[in-house]
Amino acid sequence: MTQHTALVIGARGVIGGNLITHLETLGWDVIGLSRRGGTDRGAVRHIAVDLLDRNATMQALRGLTEVTHVFYAAYQDRPSWAELVAPNLAMLTNVVDAVEPVATHLEHISLMQGYKVYGAHLGPFATPAKESDPPHMPPEFNVDQQQFLERRRVGASWSWSALRPSVVAGIGLGNPMNLAMVIAVYASMSKELGIPLRFPGRPGAYTSLIEMTDADLLAKATVWAATTEDARDQAFNITNGDLFRWSSMWPKIAAFFDLEVAPPLEMQLAEVMADKEALWNAMVDRHGLVATPYRDVSSWTFGDFVFSWDYDVIADTSKSRRAGFHEYVDTETMFLGIFQELREQRLIP
């Protein structure tokens, strides 16, 4: 059996971190790439580099001759949709330009996308979204990235795949898109203040259909798509496999934190949580939590984004099932499992 070597771009994020853990269990050699780097262990080593610095990227990756699979899950945030295109396309381009010439046994490049491909971030869109749905008016960096890979694929010996998860949930700090952490910290602070748990989003978001993607499930799907002949050069929606409404999930989340539920109250978390650093620091001291900077524990802006979806956000995942991926995760079990693990790691009370 040929030894696989994975280059995981975005190794410190929720998606990249869980992917690395999964690859370890499969016996892969792993190289994690991120701006901050990481701690080497076993078959996993880390490289720190700013992918927006083309020269630094070429220098850092020039010796990676052993790479067989590239898993791209990096993301750079910007204030507007248009501004997202240039940096996110540049990072992917720099990685491929650096790796492709030296990794002579390169088999596959995996791209992490999302429902922005379908225009989910713009407003109500056709649901359940299918991979074959027509594109929407740009800008959209996910589309530009895929088109870049499709062009580079012509005449190349490697293949590509694109994974399209819903909102991804897992364990990870300092991540701009971690809804589970948003909810966990919001609920913990509600309990600390002795107030009930209120859904903070739009009224329509409380009753619309939504779905999630467990980070561990996504890791399995990502490797499946990268190593399955029938999945080559295609995009796949990947979700837990069930649907829910916050109106039914919210009381179950509140029960985990021993909180009462009060009627929803629309608010901007980015505003109302902006003054809570002192409260968080006091909670860390009182409960003996891991000393985590307040800026790293939650992304309130992302919470506001998700809780503003007053329309159904669901996709059709039958294509991946027809191609052979049959994993499922119960979303309620996923949420409660993540919250429990956050407690066990002393990240929340």
VOGU-3710 file (C-alpha; in Angstrom, 3 decimals, decimal comma):
1> mtqhtalvig> 0,000/0,000/0,000  1,353/3,402/-1,008  1,952/5,760/1,913  -0,206/8,878/1,661  1,110/12,266/2,715  -1,454/15,000/3,295  -0,821/18,729/3,231  -3,631/20,285/5,287  -4,031/24,000/4,646  -5,783/25,730/7,534
11> argviggnli> -4,539/23,235/10,075  -5,529/25,284/13,128  -9,176/25,684/12,186  -12,110/23,509/13,219  -12,208/21,795/9,826  -8,458/21,388/9,395  -7,822/20,285/12,967  -10,460/17,569/12,879  -9,246/16,451/9,462  -5,708/16,027/10,773
21> thletlgwdv> -6,973/13,907/13,664  -8,889/11,681/11,253  -5,905/11,319/8,931  -3,785/10,258/11,905  -6,184/7,419/12,649  -5,845/6,278/9,029  -2,061/6,129/9,264  -1,322/9,045/6,932  1,700/11,285/7,231  0,424/14,823/7,729
31> iglsrrggtd> 1,886/18,278/7,191  -0,229/21,028/8,745  0,006/24,527/7,310  -1,189/27,667/9,095  -0,070/31,179/9,930  0,617/30,311/13,582  2,102/26,870/13,085  1,616/24,094/15,633  3,253/21,444/17,772  4,641/18,426/15,926
41> rgavrhiavd> 3,530/14,990/17,094  4,079/11,524/15,677  3,415/11,563/11,956  2,178/15,174/12,060  4,444/18,153/11,536  3,553/21,806/11,138  4,713/24,672/8,965  3,962/28,321/9,745  3,579/30,589/6,726  1,441/33,480/5,530
51> lldrnatmqa> -0,095/32,200/2,308  -0,725/35,742/1,106  3,050/36,141/0,921  3,777/34,373/-2,354  7,552/34,293/-1,953  7,330/32,971/1,591  4,868/30,291/0,474  7,107/29,152/-2,387  10,058/29,001/0,000  8,196/27,133/2,754
61> lrgltevthv> 6,700/24,491/0,454  9,535/23,937/-1,998  10,719/20,789/-0,218  7,362/19,020/0,042  8,122/16,438/-2,615  6,321/13,676/-0,724  2,848/15,267/-0,745  0,193/13,101/-2,389  -2,957/14,954/-1,289  -3,638/18,638/-0,646
71> fyaayqdrps> -6,599/19,468/1,593  -7,388/23,167/1,354  -9,472/24,595/4,195  -7,926/28,042/4,707  -9,989/31,215/4,831  -9,284/34,924/5,101  -12,148/37,134/6,265  -12,864/40,548/4,751  -15,589/43,203/5,266  -17,421/42,622/1,974
81> waelvapnla> -18,190/39,749/-0,396  -16,153/41,373/-3,168  -13,115/41,842/-0,936  -13,093/38,131/-0,083  -12,206/37,097/-3,616  -8,653/38,360/-4,077  -7,018/37,064/-0,861  -8,795/33,695/-0,827  -8,056/33,011/-4,475  -4,454/34,174/-4,042
91> mltnvvdave> -3,809/31,794/-1,134  -5,064/28,766/-3,061  -3,124/29,813/-6,159  0,079/30,229/-4,171  -0,288/26,775/-2,613  -0,886/25,031/-5,939  1,885/26,967/-7,660  4,292/25,933/-4,908  3,289/22,279/-4,491  2,413/21,088/-7,989
101> pvathlehis> 5,913/21,401/-9,517  7,702/19,584/-6,664  5,142/16,961/-5,557  5,609/14,568/-8,451  3,240/11,986/-6,927  0,413/14,447/-6,286  -2,914/12,614/-6,627  -5,602/14,975/-5,433  -6,464/18,526/-4,368  -9,477/18,896/-2,071
111> lmqgykvyga> -11,249/22,247/-1,765  -13,490/23,210/1,152  -16,439/25,337/0,079  -19,919/26,005/1,485  -23,428/27,114/0,681  -22,234/30,524/-0,512  -21,870/28,740/-3,852  -25,675/28,648/-3,895  -26,119/32,234/-2,699  -27,209/31,220/0,799
121> hlgpfatpak> -25,454/34,271/2,239  -27,427/36,655/0,022  -30,967/35,643/0,935  -33,570/32,949/0,298  -32,250/30,499/-2,292  -33,579/27,402/-4,056  -33,728/24,534/-1,568  -32,746/21,838/-1,168  -29,693/23,109/-3,041  -28,110/20,703/-5,504
131> esdpphmppe> -24,548/20,605/-6,798  -25,959/21,019/-10,307  -27,765/24,284/-9,495  -26,872/27,215/-11,783  -24,413/29,828/-10,469  -25,463/33,210/-9,144  -24,174/36,694/-9,876  -20,589/37,094/-8,603  -18,569/37,944/-6,581  -18,125/34,561/-4,897
141> fnvdqqqfle> -14,644/33,344/-4,001  -15,687/29,697/-3,636  -16,668/29,654/-7,302  -13,453/31,383/-8,365  -11,408/28,844/-6,429  -13,174/25,901/-8,034  -12,827/27,368/-11,514  -9,108/27,828/-10,841  -8,745/24,143/-9,952  -10,765/23,088/-12,985
151> rrrvgaswsw> -8,431/25,042/-15,257  -5,300/23,656/-13,599  -6,708/20,130/-13,768  -6,576/20,115/-17,575  -3,637/17,925/-18,561  -2,666/17,235/-14,940  -2,308/13,791/-13,360  -4,134/14,826/-10,167  -7,873/15,190/-9,592  -9,883/17,585/-7,446
161> salrpsvvag> -12,986/17,539/-5,275  -15,038/20,256/-3,580  -16,841/19,673/-0,286  -19,855/21,828/0,525  -20,825/21,518/4,193  -23,496/23,478/5,992  -22,501/25,269/9,201  -19,608/23,206/10,593  -19,571/22,381/14,309  -16,592/21,108/16,255
171> iglgnpmnla> -13,989/21,975/18,879  -11,708/24,862/18,010  -10,651/28,222/19,416  -9,811/31,392/17,527  -11,936/30,325/14,572  -14,083/32,936/12,801  -16,851/30,445/12,007  -17,574/28,196/14,997  -21,269/28,298/15,869  -21,042/25,652/18,594
181> mviavyasms> -18,590/27,832/20,514  -20,821/30,883/20,008  -23,767/29,053/21,554  -21,719/27,516/24,360  -20,225/30,812/25,507  -23,525/32,692/25,100  -25,350/30,069/27,179  -22,599/29,954/29,817  -22,727/33,720/30,212  -26,522/33,640/30,427
191> kelgiplrfp> -26,229/31,160/33,275  -23,536/33,223/34,977  -25,822/36,271/34,838  -28,850/34,317/36,073  -30,958/34,993/33,001  -32,860/32,581/30,730  -31,560/31,499/27,363  -33,105/33,569/24,590  -32,660/32,897/20,905  -30,934/36,095/19,712
201> grpgaytsli> -31,733/35,896/15,997  -34,534/36,997/13,737  -37,994/35,616/14,485  -38,117/33,850/11,114  -34,768/32,188/11,793  -36,231/30,537/14,889  -38,746/28,584/12,823  -36,944/28,028/9,503  -35,351/24,716/8,585  -31,589/24,441/8,931
211> emtdadllak> -28,961/21,692/9,030  -25,441/21,322/10,382  -22,273/19,447/9,504  -20,275/17,726/12,218  -16,542/18,379/11,820  -15,669/14,706/12,296  -18,239/13,660/9,698  -16,849/16,263/7,309  -13,321/14,907/7,807  -14,475/11,425/6,830
221> atvwaatted> -16,279/12,774/3,765  -13,267/14,832/2,728  -10,939/11,827/2,748  -13,587/9,684/1,056  -13,919/12,162/-1,815  -10,142/12,441/-2,136  -9,589/8,692/-2,381  -12,641/7,435/-4,268  -12,511/7,041/-8,029  -16,206/7,839/-8,495
231> ardqafnitn> -15,821/11,116/-6,590  -13,042/12,591/-8,731  -13,459/16,097/-10,181  -16,818/16,749/-8,523  -18,485/18,770/-5,784  -20,505/17,211/-2,946  -22,882/18,614/-0,360  -22,041/17,120/3,049  -24,370/17,428/6,038  -25,346/15,454/9,121
241> gdlfrwssmw> -28,360/14,078/7,286  -31,120/15,533/9,456  -32,969/18,857/9,564  -34,099/20,912/12,532  -35,584/24,222/13,598  -34,006/26,325/16,318  -37,445/26,475/17,956  -37,118/22,776/18,774  -33,333/22,640/19,292  -33,063/25,700/21,569
251> pkiaaffdle> -34,904/24,167/24,568  -32,667/21,088/24,365  -29,567/23,285/24,383  -30,961/25,255/27,326  -31,609/22,037/29,236  -27,973/20,997/28,859  -26,915/24,245/30,542  -29,699/23,972/33,166  -31,335/27,122/31,855  -34,918/28,179/31,336
261> vapplemqla> -35,976/29,286/27,870  -37,512/32,723/27,351  -39,102/33,995/24,133  -36,652/34,966/21,367  -35,314/38,503/21,424  -33,568/39,727/18,301  -30,235/41,338/19,112  -26,821/41,782/17,574  -24,439/39,599/19,551  -21,489/41,548/18,187
271> evmadkealw> -22,877/44,563/20,031  -24,357/43,131/23,228  -21,378/40,839/23,862  -18,754/43,487/23,129  -18,529/44,527/26,809  -18,370/41,005/28,251  -14,594/40,518/28,441  -14,519/41,305/32,167  -17,355/38,833/32,736  -15,502/36,162/30,783
281> namvdrhglv> -12,268/36,721/32,711  -14,182/36,469/35,984  -15,755/33,202/34,804  -12,320/31,822/33,935  -11,088/32,585/37,455  -14,218/31,452/39,289  -14,608/28,140/37,450  -10,930/27,332/36,921  -11,190/27,405/33,142  -8,321/27,329/30,670
291> atpyrdvssw> -7,110/30,921/30,414  -8,366/31,722/26,929  -8,444/35,322/25,653  -11,992/36,567/25,145  -11,271/37,382/21,503  -10,544/33,694/20,854  -13,510/32,047/22,534  -16,269/33,093/20,187  -17,126/34,828/16,934  -20,234/36,855/17,665
301> tfgdfvfswd> -20,348/38,234/14,139  -20,662/34,724/12,732  -23,402/33,945/15,227  -25,299/37,011/14,063  -24,850/35,847/10,460  -26,288/32,374/11,054  -29,086/33,554/13,337  -30,206/36,055/10,686  -31,234/33,328/8,233  -34,999/33,709/8,312
311> ydviadtsks> -35,324/31,243/5,436  -34,597/27,551/4,946  -30,885/26,695/4,615  -30,768/23,092/3,407  -29,064/21,129/0,646  -29,593/17,829/-1,139  -26,954/15,272/-0,120  -28,209/12,386/-2,246  -25,330/12,788/-4,723  -22,737/11,799/-2,105
321> rragfheyvd> -24,880/8,843/-1,030  -25,206/7,636/-4,615  -21,421/7,871/-4,928  -20,896/5,765/-1,811  -20,674/8,029/1,276  -23,276/6,928/3,812  -22,212/8,430/7,149  -24,778/10,271/9,286  -24,750/12,206/12,570  -27,677/13,137/14,812
331> tetmflgifq> -27,434/16,916/15,210  -28,827/17,105/18,748  -26,344/14,461/19,864  -23,589/16,376/18,091  -24,353/19,662/19,862  -24,596/18,109/23,308  -21,431/16,075/22,694  -19,482/19,201/21,731  -20,738/21,094/24,783  -19,748/18,200/27,029
341> elreqrlip> -16,281/18,047/25,500  -15,872/21,807/25,951  -16,649/21,283/29,630  -14,259/18,374/29,954  -11,509/20,473/28,375  -12,347/23,273/30,859  -13,105/25,718/28,064  -16,578/26,487/29,480  -18,021/25,970/32,973
//
